[in-house]
């Protein structure tokens, strides 16, 4: 596949990957060039935790890109008139901490909610159900007043994901698969890793 671009172009693209890997302090990075919907070049730079596999078919952990997808699901509900941006999420979720925040404020990271949920660092745990997660938050750990500033929040999107699930009457993953992944033929985007999948690494922010 890498032969579909000129040799000098491939070298320049690889150099860009190397620069991205270094400046982002990433264990590894994969890049591709797509023409008319078809990948014509791909390469990786850095650690290779998938020996023997084409980098173009290796899964990487999606991380916070799930927020982008959750936002699409929410806005599809808004477009259908089933949810409104100025609705407080308690209209769907009931009596939960920060339930007075509006759908729009949660989407825009302007709800004033603290960045991380209470409890163990979420990247180091298997996760808990929504009821237990909500029980840990009484609405008293706001970082800022609503609308004061942009403040990234994982918990805000947990509320939005649960809102999507309850409005549709099925799990967030089932909603995502039915509304976005299947129609877009994103068959290698899965809830849990499916081999070949890159090993995840945690990099200290100051290293």
N, C-alpha and C positions, 0 to 999 in steps of 0.2 A: 504494500500500500504506500510506503514511503517513497517509492519510485515514481509516483504520479505527480510529484512536483520536481522542479529542477534541483540538482544537487546543492547549488549555492542557496536556494530558498530553504531547503531542508535544514542546512547548517545554521542559517539565520534563525529559523524557527526554534531549533534546538537551543540556540544561545538564549533566546527569549525565555524558554522554559527554565534554563539554568538560572537566569536572573530572577525569575519569579520564585523559584525554589529557594534561592539564597535570601532574597529580600523578605520573603514571607516566613522564613525559618520553618519550611515544610519538610517533613521526612522524605516525601516524594510528591511528584506532580505529573499529571498526564495532560497532554494537549492534542488537539486534532484540528484539521482543516476540512470543512465540508463544502462541496460544490453541488448545487442542485439536489440537495438532500442526501448526498452520498459522501461518506468520509473518503478523502483521497490521500490523507497523510495523518499519521499519529506517531507520537513518541513519548517517552517518559524521561524524567531526570530525577536522580536521587536513589533512595533505597528501592530494591526490587523484591517485594515480598510475595511475588507470584511467578516464580520461575517456570518457564515452559509455556506461558500463556501470552497471547497477543494482548498488549496493553489496552487496546480499544474495547475489549470485552470484559475487562476487570472492573468489578464493582468497587466504588469508594463509598465510605460512609457519608450519607447525605447531610447529616447534621442540621444546621439551621435553615437549609434550603426548604425544609418542611414548612417553615413559616410562610414562605412565598406561596407554596401550594395551599396551605390552610387559608391564606388571605384570598386566593382565587375561589376556594369553596365558599367562603363567607360572602364574597361579593356576588357570586352567582345566586345566593339566597336573597341578597339585597335586590339584585336585578329582577328576580321573580316576585318581589314584594312580600316575601316570607319573613324577612328581617329588615330592620331599618338601622341606618348608621347611628341615629341618635337614641336608639333603644338601649336602656341599661341591660346588661346581660342577665340580671336577676329575673327578667321577664321570662327567660327560658330556663335558667339554671336554678332559680329559687334563691333561698337564703344562703349565699356563700360570701366569703370575704371578698371585698372589692366588687361585689355584684352590682354596686351602683355605678360602676364605670360603663361608659357607653361602648357599643361595638366599634364606633369610629375611633375613639380614643385608644382602645386596646390595639386596633389594627395599626395605628400610627405611632405606637410606643410613646404616647403622650398622656397615659393614664396616671403617671406618677408612681406606678408600682415598682417595687424593688426589682433588681435584675434577676435574682435567682430565687427559687422557691425555698421555703424553710426545710431543714433536714439535711441529710448527707448530700455531698456533692453529687449532682444528678449524673455526671459522666462516670461515676464510680459505683453506681447501684443499678440493680435490675429494674428499678421503677416500681411505682405503686399505682393502684387504681385511683380514679378521679375522686371518689368519696374520701379516701384517706388523704390525698393531696389537699383537697379543699378543707378538711378538718384541721390542717396545720396552719391555716391562714384565716385570721379573724378580721382582716382589714386594717390592722394597726401598724403595719410595717411600711407604709408609704414612704418613698424617698423624697417626693416632691408633690406639691399641689397639682391637681389635674390641669393639664394644658400649659404648665409653666415651661416645660422644656422636653426635648426628645430624650428618653431614657429607656434604653433597650431592656426588654423584659421577657424572659422565657415563660414565666408564670402567666403573663397576659395571654400568650398564645395557647397555653394549656386551657384557659377558659374558653378561648375561641374554638379550639378543637372540640371541646365538649359541647359547645353550643351547636356546632355543625352536626355532631352525632345525634343530639337529642331532637333537633328539628327534622332530621331525616329518619330517625328511628332505627339507626344501625351504627356500627362502629365507625370511628374516624377513618380507619384504614379501608373499610368497605366503601365509604363515601369517596375517598380519594381514588381508589381503583376504578369505581364505576363512573365517576364524574370526569376524571382527568387521565389517569394512566392508560386504561384500556382504549378510550377513544383516540389517544395520541400514540398508541402502539408502543408505550414505554414499558416493554416486557421485562427489562432487566432492572427496573426499579421495584424493589421488594421491601417488605416490612422488616425482615431479618436477612442477614447475608446469605447469598447463594453463590457457591463457588463457580468460577474463581473470584475471590474477593480479597482486596488488599487488607493486610493487617493494620489495625488502627494503632497510632502512636500518640502519646500525650507529650507535648513540648512545653517546657516551662516558659512563661511569657517573657522572662528576662534572660533566657539563654539564646 
